[in-house]
Amino acid sequence: MREISQRWAPPPDRSGPLVERAGLEIAWVPGLRQTLVSGELAAARRELASQAVEVGLLDLAKGDAAFVRIARDRALLVDSHGPGVAGWQAGGYATTPVDDGWAVLDLAGEAAAGLVAQAAPLDLAQPSPSRSAALLFAGCWCLLYLRDAGCLRVHVEAPFAPYLAAWMVEAAGAAVL
């Protein structure tokens, strides 16, 4: 059998910042619990995380938990402890733990808006009308929302993390740290 493992990029080192330079910091966010919720989202939010703020594209996520909309019937529950349940629930929704299924990056600094402008047709100063946080970002589907006033959070499916990390480093004009 042919050896094809060299064709794949190794997973990025997520132990430290990806980019640190004047005006821009891009850092991995480890340790988040992420649960994919499919089905009746209102019931899921009420039962799993009533304190979680529902966020769409460029919405501000306040507090420790966020209910990030992906589609009409799908969301990603992001928090530090997670609901701890998997499978079909009586409220008409299903939950799937996906802690390792999505890599998470925070972008901060004055130069973040320029980097985002290279990746997607977005103006961070303008609110988005989209209830979904999903967007084609640097060529791959990501979830984007604001973690606080100066920090954009990006969730990317884990298999695309090496590509997105390399793209961000190149776009930022920085070396991998």
PAZAPA-4460 file (N, C-alpha, C; in steps of 0.05 Angstrom, whole numbers, plus 32768, in hexadecimal, padded with zeros to 4 digits):
% residues 177
    n_x    n_y    n_z   ca_x   ca_y   ca_z    c_x    c_y    c_z   seq   type   mol
   8011   7FE9   8000   8000   8000   8000   8012   8019   8000     1      M     A
   800A   802D   7FF0   801A   8045   7FEE   8017   8056   8008     2      R     A
   802D   8063   800F   802D   8074   8027   8025   8090   801E     3      E     A
   800E   8099   8028   8004   80B4   8020   8003   80C8   8037     4      I     A
   800E   80C0   804E   800C   80D2   8065   801C   80EC   8061     5      S     A
   8030   80EC   8050   803F   8105   804B   802F   811A   803C     6      Q     A
   8019   8112   8030   8009   8125   8021   7FFA   8138   8033     7      R     A
   7FF5   8130   804C   7FE5   8140   805E   7FF7   8151   8070     8      W     A
   7FEE   8169   8074   7FFD   817B   8086   7FF9   8171   80A2     9      A     A
   800E   8174   80B3   800B   816B   80CE   7FF8   817F   80DD    10      P     A
   7FEB   8176   80F2   7FDA   8188   8100   7FEA   819F   810C    11      P     A
   7FDF   81B7   810D   7FEE   81CE   8117   7FF2   81CB   8136    12      P     A
   8008   81D7   813F   800E   81D8   815C   7FFB   81ED   8168    13      D     A
   7FE9   81E4   8179   7FD5   81F6   8184   7FDC   81FE   81A1    14      R     A
   7FF5   81FC   81A8   7FFD   8202   81C4   8002   821F   81C9    15      S     A
   8006   822F   81B5   800C   824B   81B8   8000   825C   81A3    16      G     A
   8007   8276   81A2   7FFC   8288   818E   8006   8280   8172    17      P     A
   7FF5   8285   815F   7FFC   827F   8143   800B   8297   8137    18      L     A
   8001   82AF   813C   800E   82C8   8133   800E   82DC   814A    19      V     A
   8024   82E8   814F   8026   82FE   8162   8038   8314   8155    20      E     A
   802B   8329   814E   803A   8340   8144   802B   8359   814A    21      R     A
   8037   8370   8146   802A   838A   814C   800F   838C   813E    22      A     A
   7FF9   838F   814C   7FDF   8393   8140   7FD0   837A   8139    23      G     A
   7FDC   8362   813E   7FCE   834A   8137   7FD7   8333   8149    24      L     A
   7FC4   8325   8154   7FCA   830D   8163   7FB5   82F8   815B    25      E     A
   7FBF   82E1   8153   7FAF   82CA   814C   7FB7   82B3   815E    26      I     A
   7FA4   82A9   816D   7FAA   8294   8181   7F96   827E   8180    27      A     A
   7FA0   8266   8185   7F8E   824E   8188   7F7F   8251   81A2    28      W     A
   7F67   8247   81A3   7F57   8246   81BB   7F53   8229   81C3    29      V     A
   7F62   821F   81D6   7F5F   8203   81DE   7F4A   8200   81F4    30      P     A
   7F42   81E7   81F8   7F31   81E0   820F   7F14   81E7   820E    31      G     A
   7F0A   81EF   81F7   7EED   81F5   81F5   7EDE   81DB   81F0    32      L     A
   7EC6   81D9   81FC   7EB4   81C4   81F7   7EA2   81CD   81E0    33      R     A
   7EA0   81BC   81CB   7E90   81C3   81B4   7E7C   81AC   81AF    34      Q     A
   7E63   81B3   81AD   7E4E   819F   81A9   7E3D   81A8   8191    35      T     A
   7E3C   8196   817D   7E2B   819B   8166   7E0F   8194   816D    36      L     A
   7DFC   81A7   8168   7DE0   81A3   816E   7DD1   81A4   8154    37      V     A
   7DC0   8190   814F   7DB1   818F   8136   7D93   818A   813E    38      S     A
   7D81   8199   8130   7D65   8195   8135   7D58   81AE   8141    39      G     A
   7D48   81AA   8155   7D39   81C0   8162   7D4B   81D0   8173    40      E     A
   7D56   81E6   8168   7D6A   81F5   8176   7D60   8205   818E    41      L     A
   7D47   820E   818D   7D3D   821D   81A4   7D3B   820B   81BC    42      A     A
   7D31   81F3   81B8   7D30   81E0   81CF   7D4C   81D9   81D9    43      A     A
   7D5E   81D5   81C7   7D7A   81CE   81CF   7D86   81E4   81DF    44      A     A
   7D83   81FC   81D6   7D8F   8212   81E5   7D83   8215   8200    45      R     A
   7D69   8212   8202   7D5A   8214   821B   7D63   81FE   822E    46      R     A
   7D67   81E6   8224   7D6D   81CF   8236   7D8B   81CC   823C    47      E     A
   7D9C   81D3   8229   7DB9   81CF   822C   7DC8   81E7   8237    48      L     A
   7DC1   81FE   822E   7DD1   8216   8235   7DBF   822F   8233    49      A     A
   7DAD   8232   8246   7D9B   8249   8245   7DA9   8264   8247    50      S     A
   7DC1   8263   8253   7DD1   827C   8256   7DE1   8283   823D    51      Q     A
   7DE3   8270   822A   7DF4   8274   8212   7DE7   8289   8200    52      A     A
   7DF7   829A   81F5   7DEE   82AE   81E2   7DEE   82A2   81C6    53      V     A
   7DD8   82A5   81B7   7DD7   829B   819C   7DE6   82B0   818A    54      E     A
   7DF9   82A7   817B   7E09   82B9   816A   7E09   82B0   814D    55      V     A
   7E08   82C3   813C   7E0B   82BF   811F   7E25   82CD   8116    56      G     A
   7E27   82D2   80FC   7E3F   82DD   80F1   7E44   82F9   80FD    57      L     A
   7E5C   82FC   8109   7E66   8314   8115   7E56   831E   812D    58      L     A
   7E44   830D   8138   7E36   8314   8151   7E49   8312   8168    59      D     A
   7E43   8321   817D   7E54   8321   8195   7E4A   830B   81A9    60      L     A
   7E5C   82F9   81B0   7E56   82E4   81C3   7E5E   82ED   81DF    61      A     A
   7E4A   82F2   81EF   7E4F   82FB   820A   7E4C   82E4   821D    62      K     A
   7E5D   82E3   8232   7E5B   82CE   8245   7E6D   82B6   823E    63      G     A
   7E6A   82A1   824D   7E7C   828A   824A   7E73   8277   8234    64      D     A
   7E5A   8277   822D   7E4F   8264   8219   7E44   8272   8201    65      A     A
   7E46   8266   81EA   7E3B   8271   81D1   7E2C   825B   81C2    66      A     A
   7E16   8261   81B7   7E06   824F   81A6   7E09   825A   818A    67      F     A
   7E1D   824F   817B   7E25   825A   8161   7E15   824D   814B    68      V     A
   7E05   825D   813D   7DF4   8253   8128   7E04   824C   8110    69      R     A
   7DFF   8233   8105   7E0C   822A   80ED   7DF7   822B   80D6    70      I     A
   7DDF   8222   80DC   7DCA   8221   80C8   7DAF   8223   80D7    71      A     A
   7D99   8222   80C9   7D7F   8224   80D5   7D7A   8210   80EB    72      R     A
   7D85   81F7   80E7   7D80   81E2   80FB   7D9A   81D7   8107    73      D     A
   7DAF   81E7   8106   7DC9   81DD   8110   7DD8   81F4   811E    74      R     A
   7DE4   81ED   8135   7DF4   8201   8144   7E0B   81F2   8152    75      A     A
   7E1F   8202   815A   7E35   81F8   8169   7E34   8205   8185    76      L     A
   7E30   81F5   8199   7E31   81FF   81B5   7E4D   81FF   81BE    77      L     A
   7E57   8216   81C5   7E73   821A   81CD   7E74   8224   81E9    78      V     A
   7E82   8216   81FB   7E86   821F   8216   7E9D   8210   8223    79      D     A
   7EA2   8215   823C   7EBA   8209   8248   7EB4   81EE   8255    80      S     A
   7E9A   81E7   8258   7E94   81CD   8265   7E82   81BB   8255    81      H     A
   7E71   81C5   8244   7E61   81B5   8232   7E4A   81A6   8240    82      G     A
   7E36   819E   8230   7E1F   8191   823C   7E24   8174   8244    83      P     A
   7E38   8167   8238   7E3E   814B   8240   7E2A   8137   8237    84      G     A
   7E19   813D   8223   7E05   812A   8219   7E0A   8126   81FB    85      V     A
   7E04   810E   81F2   7E06   8108   81D5   7DEF   80F8   81CD    86      A     A
   7DE6   80FC   81B4   7DD0   80EC   81A9   7DB6   80FC   81A7    87      G     A
   7DA1   80EE   81A1   7D87   80FA   819D   7D7B   8101   81B8    88      W     A
   7D6F   811A   81BA   7D64   8124   81D3   7D46   8126   81D0    89      Q     A
   7D37   8124   81E6   7D1A   8125   81E5   7D0F   8140   81DA    90      A     A
   7D1F   8155   81DC   7D16   816F   81D3   7D16   8172   81B5    91      G     A
   7D1D   815E   81A6   7D1C   815F   8189   7D37   8168   817C    92      G     A
   7D4C   8162   8189   7D67   816A   817E   7D7B   8154   8185    93      Y     A
   7D91   8154   8177   7DA7   8141   817C   7DC0   8151   8183    94      A     A
   7DD0   8145   8194   7DEA   8152   819C   7E01   813F   8196    95      T     A
   7E17   814B   818C   7E2F   813C   8186   7E47   814B   8191    96      T     A
   7E56   8140   81A3   7E6E   814D   81AC   7E82   814F   8195    97      P     A
   7E8D   8167   8190   7EA0   816B   817A   7EB7   817C   8183    98      V     A
   7EC0   8176   819C   7ED6   8186   81A7   7EEF   8187   8195    99      D     A
   7EF6   8170   8189   7F0D   816F   8177   7F05   8173   815A   100      D     A
   7EEB   8176   8155   7EE2   8179   8139   7EE6   8195   812E   101      G     A
   7EE9   81A9   813F   7EED   81C5   8136   7F05   81D0   8145   102      W     A
   7F17   81DD   8136   7F2D   81EC   8142   7F23   8209   8145   103      A     A
   7F2D   8216   815A   7F23   8231   8160   7F3B   8244   8161   104      V     A
   7F38   825B   8154   7F4C   8270   8154   7F3F   828B   815C   105      L     A
   7F4E   829B   816B   7F46   82B7   8171   7F58   82CA   8162   106      D     A
   7F4C   82DE   8154   7F5B   82F2   8146   7F56   830D   8155   107      L     A
   7F6C   831B   815C   7F69   8334   816A   7F7D   8348   815F   108      A     A
   7F76   8362   8163   7F88   8377   815B   7F7D   8387   8144   109      G     A
   7F8A   839E   8140   7F81   83B0   812A   7F84   83A4   810F   110      E     A
   7F97   8393   810B   7F9C   8387   80F0   7F8A   836F   80EB   111      A     A
   7F7A   8367   80FE   7F68   8350   80FA   7F54   8356   80E4   112      A     A
   7F4A   836F   80E3   7F36   8376   80CF   7F42   8372   80B2   113      A     A
   7F5B   8379   80AF   7F67   8376   8095   7F6B   8359   808D   114      G     A
   7F72   8348   80A1   7F74   832C   809C   7F59   8320   8094   115      L     A
   7F44   8328   80A3   7F29   831E   809D   7F21   8327   8081   116      V     A
   7F28   833F   8079   7F20   834A   805F   7F2D   8339   8048   117      A     A
   7F45   832E   804E   7F52   831C   803A   7F44   8301   8038   118      Q     A
   7F38   82F9   804E   7F2C   82DE   8050   7F0F   82DD   8047   119      A     A
   7F00   82F3   804B   7EE3   82F2   8045   7ED9   830E   8040   120      A     A
   7EC4   8311   8031   7EB8   832C   802C   7EA9   8336   8044   121      P     A
   7EB7   833D   8059   7EAB   8346   8072   7EB6   8361   807A   122      L     A
   7EA5   8371   8086   7EAD   838A   8092   7EA6   8387   80B0   123      D     A
   7EBB   8385   80C1   7EB7   8380   80DD   7EA8   8397   80EB   124      L     A
   7EA8   83AE   80DE   7E9A   83C5   80EA   7E7C   83C5   80E5   125      A     A
   7E73   83B4   80D3   7E57   83B3   80CC   7E4A   8399   80D7   126      Q     A
   7E33   839C   80E3   7E25   8383   80ED   7E1D   8372   80D5   127      P     A
   7E1C   8358   80DA   7E14   8345   80C5   7DF7   833F   80C8   128      S     A
   7DE8   833D   80B2   7DCC   8335   80B4   7DC8   8316   80B6   129      P     A
   7DDE   8307   80B5   7DDC   82EA   80B5   7DD9   82DF   80D1   130      S     A
   7DC5   82CE   80D5   7DC2   82C0   80EE   7DD5   82A9   80F1   131      R     A
   7DE0   82A0   80DA   7DF4   828B   80DA   7E10   8296   80DC   132      S     A
   7E21   828A   80EC   7E3D   8292   80EE   7E4F   8286   80D9   133      A     A
   7E44   8274   80C8   7E53   8266   80B4   7E5A   8278   809D   134      A     A
   7E73   8276   8094   7E7C   8287   807E   7E94   827A   8071   135      L     A
   7E97   827D   8057   7EAF   8275   8049   7EC5   8288   8050   136      L     A
   7ED9   827F   805E   7EEF   8290   8069   7F09   8285   8060   137      F     A
   7F18   8293   804F   7F31   828A   8045   7F2F   8270   8036   138      A     A
   7F18   826B   802A   7F14   8253   801A   7F09   823B   8028   139      G     A
   7F03   823D   8042   7EF7   8227   8050   7EE0   8231   8062   140      C     A
   7ECD   8220   8067   7EB6   8228   8077   7EBE   822A   8094   141      W     A
   7EB8   8241   80A0   7EBE   8247   80BC   7EA6   8254   80C9   142      C     A
   7EA7   8255   80E3   7E93   8264   80F3   7EA1   827C   80FE   143      L     A
   7E96   8294   80FB   7EA2   82AD   8104   7E8F   82BC   8116   144      L     A
   7E99   82C5   812C   7E89   82D7   813E   7E9D   82E6   814F   145      Y     A
   7E93   82FA   815D   7EA5   830A   816E   7EA4   82FF   818A   146      L     A
   7EBC   82FB   8195   7EBE   82F1   81B1   7EBB   8308   81C5   147      R     A
   7EC7   831E   81BD   7EC3   8338   81CB   7EC8   834E   81B6   148      D     A
   7EC7   8367   81BF   7EC8   837D   81AB   7EE0   837C   819A   149      A     A
   7EF7   8372   81A3   7F0F   8372   8193   7F19   8357   818A   150      G     A
   7F09   8342   818C   7F12   8327   8187   7EFE   8318   8176   151      C     A
   7F07   830E   815F   7EF6   82FE   814D   7EFD   82E1   8152   152      L     A
   7EE9   82D0   8156   7EEE   82B4   815A   7EE7   82A5   8141   153      R     A
   7EF8   8293   8139   7EF5   8283   8120   7EF5   8265   8128   154      V     A
   7EE0   8257   8120   7EE0   823A   8123   7EE3   822E   8107   155      H     A
   7EF6   821C   8104   7EFA   820F   80EA   7EFA   81F1   80F0   156      V     A
   7EEF   81E1   80DD   7EEF   81C4   80E0   7F0C   81BB   80E2   157      E     A
   7F12   81AA   80F5   7F2E   81A2   80FB   7F3F   819A   80E3   158      A     A
   7F34   818B   80D0   7F45   8183   80B9   7F4F   819B   80A9   159      P     A
   7F41   81B2   80AB   7F49   81CA   809C   7F5B   81DC   80AD   160      F     A
   7F60   81D6   80C6   7F70   81E7   80D7   7F8C   81EB   80CD   161      A     A
   7F9B   81D7   80C3   7FB6   81DC   80B9   7FB6   81F0   80A2   162      P     A
   7FA3   81ED   8090   7FA1   81FF   8079   7F9B   821C   8083   163      Y     A
   7F87   821F   8094   7F7F   823A   809D   7F96   8247   80AD   164      L     A
   7FA3   8237   80BE   7FBA   8242   80CD   7FD0   824C   80BB   165      A     A
   7FD7   823C   80A7   7FEC   8244   8094   7FE3   825D   8084   166      A     A
   7FC9   825E   807C   7FBF   8275   806E   7FC1   828E   807F   167      W     A
   7FB9   828C   8098   7FBA   82A3   80AA   7FD6   82AD   80AF   168      M     A
   7FE9   829B   80B2   8005   82A3   80B6   800F   82B2   809D   169      V     A
   8009   82A7   8086   8012   82B3   806D   8004   82CE   8069   170      E     A
   7FEA   82D0   806E   7FDC   82E9   806A   7FE5   82FE   807E   171      A     A
   7FED   82F6   8095   7FF6   8309   80AA   8013   8311   80A5   172      A     A
   8020   8303   8093   803C   830A   808E   804E   8304   80A5   173      G     A
   8047   82EF   80B4   8057   82E8   80CC   8061   82CC   80CA   174      A     A
   8074   82C6   80DA   807F   82AB   80DB   8070   829B   80F1   175      A     A
   806F   8281   80ED   8062   8270   8101   8073   8271   811A   176      V     A
   8065   8276   8131   8074   8277   814A   8075   825C   8157   177      L     A
***
